[in-house]
Amino acid sequence: MQDLKLLQTQLNRALKQGAGLEFANRLLKKFPQAKIYLVGGIVRDWLLKRDSQDYDFVVSGVPTKKLESFLKTQGTVNLVGRRFGVFKFTPNKIATVMPRHDLAMTAFDIALPRTEHAWGTGGYKDVETQSDWRLPIEEDLKRRDFTINAMALEMSEKKLIDPFDGQIDLKKKLIKTVGKPEARFKEDYSRMLRALRFSAQLNFKIEKNTWVSLVKMMKKISNGVVPAEVISKEFIKSLMSDPVKTLDMWNDSNAFKYLMPELLKMQKCPQPKEFHAEGDVWTHTRIALQNLITPAYKKFIKTLPEHIKNEPDLSPELILGVLFHDIGKPYTIKTPEKDGVDRIRTDEHDTVGAKLTKKIGERLRLNSVPNYPCDLDKISWMIVHHLLTVHGEPAKFTNRTIEKYFFNLKNPGGNLLKLIYADQMASFVKGKPSLGSLPQLIKRIKQLPKNLRQKSTLPPPILNGNEIMKILKIPAGPPVGVMIEKMREAQLSGKIKNKSEAKKYLYANI
C-alpha cells in the first residue's frame, strides 16, 4: 500500500508539471473505454524514489488506426514502428517550441499491448512482434526482461499492476528474469548484459538462477547476433555507474572472455614488487578504477588548474583510459628468469597498449553510444602519455611542453592528470601508494602567467612563420621552426607581449 501511495504521489506531481501527460486525459475523454498504463523503467525508478521522466505508455481498448488518428490531432507522430503498434509521440505544446533535431529528447513511446515470439537466434531484433489493442496488460508485461521492469501503473485509477512480484524483488534488491532465465535470454542475448548493467546501476544482486544461466549462456554473446553498438552501450553505461563492480561482473560472468579477452591477460601478469607491491596488473587496474570513486579523488580534483576543474570528474574516455592503461604490459613483459633482464620490465607497454585499445574500441564500436562521447584517439593518447611523470621531470618541463599537453583542445590533458592520479594511487611503493611527481606537474602548469592559464586555450603566437621569414629575410627551413619554438616559449614565459617586443627578440636571437 505504501508503494502505491508513492507511485500516486509521483504521478500527481508529473501531471501537475505537464511533462506531456495531459494528452492522457484528452485520450480518455475521447475513448472512455481506454486504459492507459505507465510501464517499464519509470515505475521501477519511482518505487526506488529515483527521479525519472522516461515516459513509456501502453494503451489498450483503442484500435491502432483510431489511436494513430487521435495522436495526430494532439501532436507529432513518428510512424516508424507503426506495424508493431508503437508510436513515437511529441505533444503539440512541445513540438511547436522545440527544434526538429531536439524532438527525440522530449518524445515518448505510446504502444498497444504486444506479444513477442523470438526466432531463437538471440538477436535483439530477431523477434516477431504482434500488437493487439484488446490484449490484457498482463500479457504485455509477460514479454519483458526482468521482474522489476515488468510493472505498470494504470493512470486513471492509479492502480499498480505487478503480476511477477517486481515490488518484492525491488525490496530484495534482486535482478530476476520474468519466467525461466534460459528462455528469456534466448529471446535476446543482450539481456544478459542488461542484467549486468542494472546490477551496477542499482547496486542489486543478480538472482541465483538468473546468474547461473547468464554465465552458462554468455558465450552466445560473441556469435555476432548482438550488434557491437548494443554491447558498447551496456558496457559504457555500466562503467559510468560503477566501474569496479562492472569490472568484477564482466569478469565473473565471462563477458570479458568472449568480448574483450585481451584484458584477461592482465590477470596473473606479474609486476616488479618494488614499484607494485599491490599485486598483478589486474589488481593494479582494479585499484586504479576504485580510485576514481573515492573522497580522496574529489579532493584531488580541487587541486587541479582552474580550466581543468570545470571538466566532468568522470567521463567514458577517462574510465576507459584507466581500464586499458596497462593492457600492454602482458604483451611486453620481460623477466629475469626468461629474458635475463635485471627485473620485471614492460618497456613500451604504453604505446603497445594504446594500439590494442584502439583495436578493441573499433571492434566494439565504443565510440557509438549516444550521449556518451568517447573519442578513441583521445583514449589512446592518454595511454601513450600516462607515464609522463615517470619518464620526465615536471619541474624542468618547458612552457611549450605544458601547452602541448594541457592547453591543446585536441588533447585530453585534464583526463591525463586524472589517469595519472588513479595510476599512481594504485602503485604501492614500499607498501603504500604515492603521487610521485604529479603534484609538481600540477604546480608547473599553474606557473604559466595567470592571464594565460585562466583559459582552456592559450593565446595565438604573436608572429607566425611567414612573418618571421619576412622580418629576418630568410627562406623556409629548419631554422624557422627553431625560431617559432623559441618565440612561443618566450611568449608563454611573459618575456614578449606584443609584436614590437617580438621583433626585438627575433633580432637578438637570430
HELIX and SHEET records of a PDB file:
HELIX    1   1 GLN A    2  GLN A   17  1                                  16    
HELIX    2   2 GLU A   22  LYS A   30  1                                   9    
HELIX    3   3 GLY A   41  LEU A   47  1                                   7    
HELIX    4   4 THR A   64  GLN A   74  1                                  11    
HELIX    5   5 ARG A   82  PHE A   84  5                                   3    
HELIX    6   6 ASN A   92  ALA A   95  1                                   4    
HELIX    7   7 ARG A  100  ASP A  102  5                                   3    
HELIX    8   8 LEU A  103  THR A  106  1                                   4    
HELIX    9   9 ILE A  137  LYS A  142  1                                   6    
HELIX   10  10 THR A  147  ASN A  149  5                                   3    
HELIX   11  11 GLY A  166  LYS A  172  1                                   7    
HELIX   12  12 PRO A  181  GLU A  187  1                                   7    
HELIX   13  13 SER A  190  LEU A  202  1                                  13    
HELIX   14  14 LYS A  208  MET A  217  1                                  10    
HELIX   15  15 MET A  218  ASN A  223  5                                   6    
HELIX   16  16 ALA A  228  SER A  241  1                                  14    
HELIX   17  17 PRO A  243  ASP A  252  1                                  10    
HELIX   18  18 ALA A  255  LEU A  259  1                                   5    
HELIX   19  19 PRO A  261  LEU A  264  1                                   4    
HELIX   20  20 VAL A  281  GLN A  290  1                                  10    
HELIX   21  21 ASN A  291  ILE A  293  5                                   3    
HELIX   22  22 PRO A  295  ILE A  301  1                                   7    
HELIX   23  23 GLU A  306  LYS A  309  1                                   4    
HELIX   24  24 PRO A  316  PHE A  324  1                                   9    
HELIX   25  25 LYS A  329  THR A  332  1                                   4    
HELIX   26  26 PRO A  336  ASP A  339  1                                   4    
HELIX   27  27 HIS A  349  LEU A  364  1                                  16    
HELIX   28  28 LEU A  376  VAL A  384  1                                   9    
HELIX   29  29 LEU A  388  HIS A  391  1                                   4    
HELIX   30  30 PRO A  394  LYS A  396  5                                   3    
HELIX   31  31 ASN A  399  PHE A  406  1                                   8    
HELIX   32  32 GLY A  413  GLN A  424  1                                  12    
HELIX   33  33 LEU A  438  LYS A  446  1                                   9    
HELIX   34  34 LYS A  450  ARG A  453  1                                   4    
HELIX   35  35 GLY A  465  LEU A  472  1                                   8    
HELIX   36  36 PRO A  478  LEU A  492  1                                  15    
HELIX   37  37 LYS A  499  ALA A  508  1                                  10    
SHEET    1   A 7 GLY A  75  ASN A  78  0                                        
SHEET    2   A 7 VAL A  86  PRO A  91 -1                                        
SHEET    3   A 7 PHE A 108  ALA A 111 -1                                        
SHEET    4   A 7 ASP A  56  SER A  60  1                                        
SHEET    5   A 7 LYS A  35  VAL A  39 -1                                        
SHEET    6   A 7 ALA A 152  GLU A 154 -1                                        
SHEET    7   A 7 LYS A 159  ILE A 161 -1                                        
SHEET    1   B 2 ARG A 114  ALA A 118  0                                        
SHEET    2   B 2 VAL A 127  SER A 131 -1                                        
SHEET    1   C 2 LEU A 174  ILE A 175  0                                        
SHEET    2   C 2 LYS A 205  ILE A 206  1                                        
SHEET    1   D 2 PHE A 428  VAL A 429  0                                        
SHEET    2   D 2 LYS A 432  PRO A 433 -1                                        
END                                                                             
